[in-house]
């Protein structure tokens, strides 16, 4: 994701942008008849994430935002409070509403996460997402191998069979792929890990740059990797289940990771 920050040294030693670089222009708004507050929140979040509103800068005055979005002061104030709850801005008396540093953002929030993924130009955030997913799912695969029941084995096997029967239908194959992973997480008993993975994965899957394209070779390779995971869990081999899950997630991402800048 391309971050636009004030001039000066950056944390982590990243090189500064050229002095002449300008933030993306804010786009004109068209008022919408329904859910105006939701529209305001989503568009302001998008402006902040893509750098049109830089960290440390103030949001435009209320009157300007009312005119821009075609809504009342009440809608603007409620929307700004929601954005503050997401960690993107801070309301300071006498200074206005200031845009926060990206390190303060709530990246598990649905609106923020969707926008960050949409503007992840170089797939660096997606790399982080895959790393987190791998860590959690590897542990949950091991836990599933230790705690699985015959019913868990049936559910996992059923999704694997659905994938095998759906080789001619990539959408059905992809849906069964997601359910296969979810059945393993359910078998692990780790409710929090399952909720985190499902949250970030669901949002990431809306991006073509994350899920890539299924083709026959990819689907058959995925089936082989899933079979190895399923077999290890059914055998109660936690170490093998963890290794198979780690290998699958990393190899799958290496096959579909977008070329930087593409």
Residue frames as qw, qx, qy, qz and C-alpha x, y, z in Angstrom:
[[0.000, 0.889, 0.457, 0.000, 0.00, 0.00, 0.00],
 [0.404, 0.430, -0.033, 0.807, 1.39, 3.38, -0.89],
 [0.362, -0.727, -0.434, 0.390, 1.52, 5.65, 2.16],
 [0.265, 0.689, 0.064, 0.671, 1.61, 9.44, 1.75],
 [0.570, -0.629, -0.345, 0.400, 3.18, 11.09, 4.78],
 [0.011, -0.994, 0.058, 0.097, 4.53, 14.53, 5.62],
 [0.599, 0.645, -0.378, 0.288, 8.01, 15.30, 4.38],
 [0.343, -0.698, 0.551, -0.303, 10.84, 14.15, 6.63],
 [0.107, 0.301, -0.947, 0.029, 12.43, 10.87, 7.71],
 [0.784, -0.164, -0.295, -0.521, 10.10, 7.92, 7.78],
 [0.671, -0.418, 0.560, -0.249, 9.85, 5.24, 10.44],
 [0.907, 0.094, 0.407, 0.050, 11.56, 2.02, 9.46],
 [0.376, -0.458, 0.510, 0.623, 14.06, 3.78, 7.23],
 [0.571, 0.568, 0.565, 0.180, 11.85, 3.93, 4.15],
 [0.348, 0.056, 0.246, 0.903, 13.07, 6.38, 1.50],
 [0.188, 0.550, 0.302, -0.756, 11.28, 9.69, 1.27],
 [0.537, 0.651, 0.516, 0.145, 9.04, 10.48, -1.65],
 [0.404, 0.289, 0.187, 0.848, 10.30, 13.11, -4.09],
 [0.050, -0.324, -0.348, 0.878, 9.62, 16.61, -2.85],
 [0.286, 0.095, -0.324, -0.897, 7.39, 17.34, -5.82],
 [0.193, -0.264, -0.935, -0.136, 5.06, 14.40, -5.10],
 [0.387, -0.182, 0.086, -0.900, 1.50, 15.55, -4.51],
 [0.373, 0.108, 0.846, -0.366, -1.25, 13.64, -2.68],
 [0.095, 0.362, 0.823, 0.428, -4.00, 12.17, -4.83],
 [0.241, -0.186, -0.072, -0.950, -6.75, 14.66, -5.54],
 [0.321, 0.244, 0.767, -0.499, -9.95, 14.24, -3.60],
 [0.053, 0.255, 0.789, 0.557, -12.72, 13.20, -5.93],
 [0.374, -0.157, -0.034, -0.913, -15.99, 15.09, -6.41],
 [0.170, 0.150, 0.912, -0.343, -18.92, 13.60, -4.51],
 [0.388, -0.240, -0.496, -0.739, -22.42, 12.93, -5.61],
 [0.448, -0.158, 0.564, -0.676, -25.06, 12.77, -2.89],
 [0.288, -0.076, -0.922, -0.250, -26.86, 9.44, -2.72],
 [0.540, -0.426, -0.222, -0.691, -30.46, 8.97, -1.64],
 [0.879, -0.407, -0.193, -0.155, -29.89, 6.17, 0.89],
 [0.856, -0.355, -0.068, 0.368, -27.48, 5.49, 3.75],
 [0.291, 0.894, -0.122, 0.318, -25.78, 8.84, 3.39],
 [0.487, -0.773, 0.396, -0.088, -23.83, 8.37, 6.61],
 [0.882, -0.086, 0.415, 0.208, -22.40, 5.10, 5.34],
 [0.647, 0.664, 0.142, 0.347, -21.40, 6.78, 2.08],
 [0.034, -0.938, 0.243, -0.246, -19.65, 9.62, 3.90],
 [0.693, -0.563, 0.449, 0.023, -17.75, 7.19, 6.15],
 [0.877, 0.153, 0.369, 0.267, -16.64, 4.96, 3.29],
 [0.531, 0.759, 0.070, 0.370, -15.49, 7.84, 1.10],
 [0.190, -0.906, 0.318, -0.205, -13.62, 9.66, 3.87],
 [0.806, -0.368, 0.450, 0.112, -11.94, 6.39, 4.88],
 [0.807, 0.411, 0.273, 0.324, -10.96, 5.89, 1.26],
 [0.242, 0.916, -0.103, 0.302, -9.53, 9.42, 1.02],
 [0.460, -0.774, 0.425, -0.095, -7.44, 8.83, 4.14],
 [0.872, -0.139, 0.443, 0.153, -6.20, 5.38, 3.17],
 [0.739, 0.494, 0.250, 0.384, -5.15, 6.37, -0.34],
 [0.546, -0.211, -0.026, 0.810, -3.38, 9.48, 0.93],
 [0.099, 0.677, 0.350, 0.639, -5.63, 12.26, -0.34],
 [0.428, -0.835, 0.057, -0.341, -5.89, 13.30, 3.32],
 [0.580, 0.395, -0.596, 0.390, -2.44, 12.97, 4.85],
 [0.659, -0.463, -0.490, 0.334, -1.55, 12.02, 8.43],
 [0.367, -0.311, -0.215, 0.850, -1.41, 15.14, 10.59],
 [0.081, -0.195, -0.327, -0.921, -3.67, 17.14, 8.28],
 [0.323, 0.238, 0.574, -0.714, -7.15, 18.26, 9.27],
 [0.283, 0.497, 0.797, 0.194, -10.41, 17.20, 7.66],
 [0.024, 0.395, 0.295, 0.870, -12.16, 19.97, 5.72],
 [0.240, -0.021, 0.426, -0.872, -14.53, 22.17, 7.79],
 [0.346, 0.333, 0.830, -0.282, -18.01, 20.84, 8.47],
 [0.443, 0.668, 0.134, -0.583, -19.63, 23.31, 6.08],
 [0.258, 0.543, -0.658, -0.453, -17.36, 22.17, 3.25],
 [0.082, -0.045, 0.995, 0.020, -18.11, 18.50, 3.94],
 [0.414, 0.478, 0.609, -0.478, -21.85, 19.19, 4.09],
 [0.457, 0.682, -0.151, -0.550, -21.69, 20.83, 0.68],
 [0.114, 0.455, -0.833, -0.292, -19.38, 18.21, -0.75],
 [0.040, 0.071, 0.996, -0.024, -21.56, 15.26, 0.28],
 [0.391, -0.295, -0.411, -0.769, -24.92, 17.00, 0.18],
 [0.570, -0.425, -0.697, 0.092, -25.80, 16.02, 3.76],
 [0.369, -0.875, -0.103, -0.295, -26.59, 17.75, 7.06],
 [0.003, -0.688, 0.586, -0.428, -24.17, 18.69, 9.84],
 [0.773, -0.324, 0.414, -0.354, -25.64, 15.88, 11.92],
 [0.965, 0.261, 0.007, 0.024, -24.69, 13.28, 9.32],
 [0.489, 0.674, -0.409, 0.372, -21.17, 14.70, 9.03],
 [0.297, -0.629, 0.542, -0.472, -20.66, 14.76, 12.80],
 [0.899, -0.158, 0.330, -0.241, -21.91, 11.20, 13.24],
 [0.879, 0.442, -0.126, 0.128, -19.74, 10.02, 10.34],
 [0.248, 0.720, -0.497, 0.415, -16.62, 11.69, 11.77],
 [0.588, -0.493, 0.507, -0.393, -17.25, 10.02, 15.14],
 [0.979, 0.100, 0.159, -0.081, -17.45, 6.65, 13.41],
 [0.681, 0.605, -0.286, 0.297, -14.17, 7.31, 11.59],
 [0.141, -0.708, 0.533, -0.442, -12.61, 8.29, 14.91],
 [0.837, -0.273, 0.389, -0.272, -13.71, 4.94, 16.39],
 [0.936, 0.333, 0.011, 0.110, -11.90, 3.23, 13.51],
 [0.684, -0.487, 0.159, 0.519, -8.69, 4.98, 14.52],
 [0.572, 0.465, 0.323, 0.593, -8.32, 7.11, 11.39],
 [0.069, 0.680, 0.013, 0.730, -8.88, 10.53, 12.92],
 [0.401, -0.381, -0.595, 0.583, -8.75, 12.28, 16.28],
 [0.069, -0.846, -0.330, -0.413, -11.07, 15.14, 17.20],
 [0.498, -0.199, -0.333, 0.775, -9.15, 17.89, 19.01],
 [0.040, -0.914, -0.384, 0.122, -10.89, 20.98, 20.34],
 [0.125, -0.881, 0.170, 0.423, -9.36, 24.07, 18.83],
 [0.198, -0.451, 0.711, 0.502, -7.48, 22.13, 16.13],
 [0.674, 0.300, -0.313, -0.598, -10.24, 20.32, 14.30],
 [0.953, -0.033, 0.274, -0.122, -10.30, 16.69, 13.24],
 [0.018, 0.727, -0.648, -0.226, -6.79, 15.41, 12.53],
 [0.895, 0.263, -0.326, -0.153, -5.88, 12.43, 10.37],
 [0.712, -0.569, 0.411, -0.014, -4.01, 9.77, 12.35],
 [0.042, 0.556, -0.799, -0.226, -0.86, 7.89, 11.45],
 [0.745, 0.106, -0.536, -0.383, -1.61, 4.53, 9.72],
 [0.337, 0.137, -0.862, 0.353, -0.18, 2.71, 12.73],
 [0.271, 0.043, 0.559, -0.782, -3.24, 3.85, 14.68],
 [0.602, 0.068, -0.361, -0.709, -5.80, 2.49, 12.21],
 [0.677, -0.073, 0.655, -0.328, -8.02, -0.44, 13.16],
 [0.231, 0.368, -0.745, -0.506, -7.04, -2.79, 10.37],
 [0.073, 0.180, 0.980, -0.042, -9.59, -5.39, 11.44],
 [0.376, 0.507, 0.340, -0.698, -12.44, -2.97, 10.83],
 [0.637, 0.420, 0.630, 0.147, -14.35, -4.04, 7.72],
 [0.360, 0.923, 0.135, -0.025, -14.39, -0.63, 6.02],
 [0.170, -0.846, 0.466, 0.196, -10.74, 0.13, 6.78],
 [0.603, -0.213, 0.736, 0.223, -9.56, -3.34, 5.80],
 [0.635, 0.576, 0.503, 0.108, -11.45, -3.27, 2.50],
 [0.249, 0.966, -0.059, -0.045, -9.99, 0.12, 1.61],
 [0.350, -0.700, 0.587, 0.206, -6.43, -0.83, 2.59],
 [0.663, 0.054, 0.712, 0.225, -6.63, -3.95, 0.43],
 [0.532, 0.772, 0.346, 0.038, -8.09, -1.98, -2.48],
 [0.197, 0.956, -0.211, 0.057, -5.14, 0.44, -2.39],
 [0.718, -0.488, 0.448, 0.215, -2.42, -2.12, -1.62],
 [0.511, 0.774, -0.257, -0.273, -0.51, -1.18, -4.75],
 [0.308, 0.593, -0.744, 0.017, 2.55, -3.35, -4.17],
 [0.845, -0.171, -0.474, -0.177, 0.83, -6.25, -2.32],
 [0.243, 0.356, -0.682, 0.591, 2.83, -5.58, 0.84],
 [0.524, -0.217, 0.404, -0.718, -0.27, -5.54, 3.01],
 [0.913, 0.082, -0.200, -0.346, -1.49, -8.73, 1.38],
 [0.587, 0.330, -0.676, 0.299, 1.88, -10.30, 2.24],
 [0.135, -0.282, 0.628, -0.713, 1.28, -9.36, 5.88],
 [0.757, -0.055, 0.100, -0.643, -2.24, -10.75, 5.72],
 [0.864, 0.192, -0.454, -0.102, -1.01, -14.07, 4.35],
 [0.334, 0.350, -0.715, 0.505, 1.68, -14.21, 7.05],
 [0.406, -0.201, 0.498, -0.740, -0.91, -13.73, 9.80],
 [0.864, 0.075, -0.096, -0.488, -3.27, -16.22, 8.20],
 [0.708, 0.303, -0.631, 0.095, -0.48, -18.79, 7.89],
 [0.068, 0.314, -0.725, 0.609, 0.50, -18.45, 11.55],
 [0.576, -0.082, 0.394, -0.711, -3.06, -18.86, 12.77],
 [0.880, 0.187, -0.163, -0.405, -4.16, -21.61, 10.39],
 [0.529, 0.374, -0.739, 0.183, -0.96, -23.61, 10.92],
 [0.123, -0.204, 0.741, -0.628, -1.63, -23.67, 14.65],
 [0.694, 0.074, 0.253, -0.670, -5.31, -24.47, 14.13],
 [0.780, 0.288, -0.499, -0.243, -4.49, -27.35, 11.77],
 [0.315, 0.263, -0.829, 0.379, -2.28, -28.85, 14.48],
 [0.358, -0.063, 0.574, -0.734, -5.02, -28.31, 17.07],
 [0.787, 0.171, -0.114, -0.582, -7.58, -29.93, 14.76],
 [0.636, 0.279, -0.720, -0.005, -5.33, -32.99, 14.42],
 [0.113, 0.150, -0.809, 0.558, -5.24, -33.28, 18.20],
 [0.322, 0.158, 0.567, -0.741, -8.92, -32.62, 18.88],
 [0.450, 0.109, -0.500, -0.732, -10.83, -33.77, 15.76],
 [0.618, 0.072, 0.657, -0.425, -13.90, -35.95, 16.01],
 [0.407, 0.210, 0.825, 0.330, -15.31, -38.38, 13.43],
 [0.275, 0.835, 0.462, -0.118, -17.89, -35.69, 12.59],
 [0.060, -0.839, 0.265, 0.472, -15.09, -33.18, 11.93],
 [0.347, -0.245, 0.779, 0.462, -13.39, -35.67, 9.63],
 [0.392, 0.529, 0.742, 0.123, -16.65, -36.15, 7.71],
 [0.166, 0.926, 0.204, -0.271, -17.13, -32.41, 7.23],
 [0.166, -0.699, 0.493, 0.491, -13.56, -31.84, 6.07],
 [0.377, -0.010, 0.852, 0.364, -13.76, -34.82, 3.69],
 [0.372, 0.695, 0.611, -0.073, -17.11, -33.62, 2.34],
 [0.142, 0.915, -0.067, -0.371, -15.69, -30.24, 1.32],
 [0.250, -0.474, 0.719, 0.443, -12.68, -31.94, -0.24],
 [0.414, 0.297, 0.840, 0.188, -15.07, -34.16, -2.24],
 [0.296, 0.857, 0.353, -0.230, -17.05, -31.08, -3.32],
 [0.038, -0.783, 0.400, 0.475, -13.85, -29.45, -4.56],
 [0.330, -0.180, 0.850, 0.369, -12.97, -32.56, -6.54],
 [0.363, 0.538, 0.758, 0.071, -16.44, -32.64, -8.07],
 [0.161, 0.922, 0.225, -0.272, -16.23, -28.92, -8.95],
 [0.527, -0.286, 0.411, 0.686, -13.13, -28.89, -11.14],
 [0.277, 0.450, 0.587, 0.613, -15.27, -27.70, -14.04],
 [0.168, -0.868, -0.337, -0.325, -16.72, -24.85, -11.97],
 [0.435, 0.271, -0.381, 0.769, -14.08, -22.53, -10.45],
 [0.334, -0.508, 0.126, -0.784, -16.67, -20.53, -8.41],
 [0.883, -0.352, -0.145, -0.274, -17.99, -23.70, -6.75],
 [0.813, 0.100, -0.372, 0.436, -14.44, -24.95, -6.27],
 [0.193, 0.438, -0.315, 0.820, -13.44, -21.69, -4.61],
 [0.580, -0.502, 0.045, -0.639, -16.45, -21.71, -2.28],
 [0.951, -0.223, -0.215, -0.017, -15.69, -25.28, -1.20],
 [0.606, 0.324, -0.373, 0.623, -12.03, -24.30, -0.73],
 [0.162, -0.517, 0.275, -0.794, -13.08, -21.62, 1.78],
 [0.812, -0.383, -0.016, -0.441, -15.39, -24.05, 3.59],
 [0.880, 0.075, -0.398, 0.247, -12.63, -26.67, 3.76],
 [0.334, 0.344, -0.440, 0.759, -10.40, -24.27, 5.68],
 [0.438, -0.449, 0.154, -0.764, -13.32, -23.19, 7.87],
 [0.912, -0.245, -0.252, -0.212, -14.14, -26.78, 8.83],
 [0.720, 0.127, -0.454, 0.510, -10.53, -27.27, 9.97],
 [0.028, 0.389, -0.329, 0.860, -10.64, -24.09, 12.02],
 [0.697, -0.393, -0.056, -0.597, -13.94, -25.19, 13.56],
 [0.917, -0.106, -0.378, 0.069, -12.42, -28.56, 14.45],
 [0.466, 0.324, -0.466, 0.679, -9.55, -26.80, 16.21],
 [0.436, -0.685, -0.549, 0.197, -11.90, -25.20, 18.73],
 [0.351, -0.250, -0.070, 0.900, -10.05, -21.88, 18.40],
 [0.194, 0.802, 0.564, -0.027, -13.01, -19.52, 18.06],
 [0.083, -0.879, 0.063, 0.466, -10.99, -16.30, 18.14],
 [0.310, -0.352, 0.661, 0.586, -8.45, -17.50, 15.57],
 [0.317, 0.424, 0.798, 0.287, -11.27, -18.64, 13.31],
 [0.110, 0.894, 0.384, -0.201, -13.05, -15.28, 13.62],
 [0.170, -0.755, 0.294, 0.560, -9.88, -13.32, 12.81],
 [0.315, -0.120, 0.770, 0.542, -8.98, -15.43, 9.79],
 [0.267, 0.592, 0.743, 0.163, -12.52, -15.37, 8.41],
 [0.026, 0.902, 0.210, -0.376, -12.72, -11.60, 8.87],
 [0.112, -0.685, 0.435, 0.573, -9.50, -10.74, 7.06],
 [0.328, -0.008, 0.849, 0.414, -9.88, -13.50, 4.48],
 [0.315, 0.684, 0.656, -0.049, -13.43, -12.54, 3.52],
 [0.111, 0.913, 0.005, -0.392, -12.36, -8.97, 2.81],
 [0.232, -0.526, 0.645, 0.505, -9.19, -10.01, 0.99],
 [0.430, 0.210, 0.844, 0.240, -11.13, -12.38, -1.26],
 [0.359, 0.828, 0.353, -0.246, -13.06, -9.43, -2.71],
 [0.072, 0.819, -0.403, -0.401, -9.80, -8.40, -4.38],
 [0.903, 0.420, -0.087, -0.025, -8.82, -10.20, -7.56],
 [0.313, 0.722, -0.551, 0.278, -5.21, -9.41, -6.65],
 [0.442, -0.447, 0.681, -0.374, -5.55, -11.64, -3.58],
 [0.802, 0.031, 0.547, -0.237, -7.45, -14.68, -4.78],
 [0.090, -0.379, 0.753, 0.530, -6.09, -14.79, -8.33],
 [0.715, 0.242, -0.273, -0.596, -7.60, -17.02, -10.98],
 [0.721, -0.137, 0.671, -0.108, -8.43, -20.69, -10.74],
 [0.598, 0.455, -0.516, -0.411, -7.42, -22.93, -13.62],
 [0.953, -0.050, -0.256, -0.151, -7.24, -26.70, -13.92],
 [0.652, 0.284, -0.520, 0.472, -3.58, -26.95, -12.90],
 [0.098, -0.418, 0.432, -0.793, -4.06, -24.66, -9.90],
 [0.762, -0.280, 0.054, -0.581, -7.17, -26.50, -8.74],
 [0.935, 0.030, -0.352, 0.026, -5.55, -29.93, -8.99],
 [0.439, 0.340, -0.534, 0.637, -2.49, -28.71, -7.10],
 [0.366, -0.400, 0.302, -0.784, -4.76, -27.25, -4.45],
 [0.903, -0.174, -0.169, -0.356, -6.58, -30.56, -4.16],
 [0.788, 0.161, -0.500, 0.322, -3.30, -32.40, -3.57],
 [0.156, 0.358, -0.483, 0.784, -2.28, -29.94, -0.88],
 [0.597, -0.327, 0.144, -0.718, -5.68, -30.12, 0.81],
 [0.918, -0.060, -0.365, -0.140, -5.61, -33.90, 0.71],
 [0.571, 0.224, -0.576, 0.541, -2.30, -33.90, 2.57],
 [0.192, -0.336, 0.382, -0.839, -3.77, -31.61, 5.24],
 [0.793, -0.198, -0.081, -0.570, -6.91, -33.72, 5.56],
 [0.859, 0.062, -0.502, 0.084, -4.94, -36.97, 5.81],
 [0.344, 0.276, -0.585, 0.681, -2.66, -35.58, 8.54],
 [0.421, -0.294, 0.278, -0.812, -5.62, -34.35, 10.60],
 [0.884, -0.101, -0.229, -0.396, -7.50, -37.64, 10.22],
 [0.787, 0.125, -0.530, 0.289, -4.35, -39.49, 11.33],
 [0.583, -0.797, -0.142, 0.065, -4.02, -37.26, 14.38],
 [0.723, -0.001, 0.014, 0.690, -0.56, -36.11, 13.30],
 [0.087, -0.935, -0.201, 0.278, -0.39, -32.51, 14.55],
 [0.356, -0.571, 0.398, 0.623, 3.12, -31.88, 13.27],
 [0.333, 0.157, 0.738, 0.566, 2.33, -33.13, 9.77],
 [0.120, 0.800, 0.585, 0.061, -0.96, -31.19, 9.69],
 [0.174, -0.878, -0.001, 0.445, 0.82, -27.96, 10.64],
 [0.356, -0.367, 0.569, 0.644, 3.56, -28.51, 8.07],
 [0.300, 0.395, 0.763, 0.415, 1.06, -29.33, 5.31],
 [0.045, 0.898, 0.427, -0.096, -1.03, -26.25, 6.09],
 [0.253, -0.768, 0.200, 0.553, 2.01, -23.96, 6.19],
 [0.360, -0.131, 0.688, 0.617, 3.31, -25.33, 2.89],
 [0.249, 0.603, 0.719, 0.242, -0.10, -25.01, 1.24],
 [0.011, -0.933, -0.270, 0.238, -0.70, -21.39, 2.25],
 [0.268, -0.682, 0.363, 0.575, 2.80, -20.24, 1.30],
 [0.350, 0.001, 0.762, 0.545, 2.91, -22.14, -2.00],
 [0.225, 0.710, 0.660, 0.100, -0.59, -21.05, -2.92],
 [0.043, -0.927, -0.086, 0.363, 0.28, -17.39, -2.31],
 [0.316, -0.489, 0.538, 0.610, 3.52, -17.67, -4.29],
 [0.353, 0.286, 0.787, 0.417, 1.51, -18.99, -7.24],
 [0.106, 0.780, 0.573, 0.228, -1.07, -16.21, -7.24],
 [0.308, -0.679, -0.137, 0.652, 0.77, -13.22, -5.76],
 [0.461, 0.864, 0.196, 0.057, 0.40, -10.25, -8.16],
 [0.646, 0.237, -0.004, 0.725, 3.44, -8.72, -9.76],
 [0.254, -0.593, -0.278, 0.711, 4.30, -5.50, -7.87],
 [0.059, 0.431, -0.179, -0.883, 2.77, -2.51, -9.59],
 [0.029, -0.148, -0.834, -0.531, 0.69, -4.66, -11.94]]
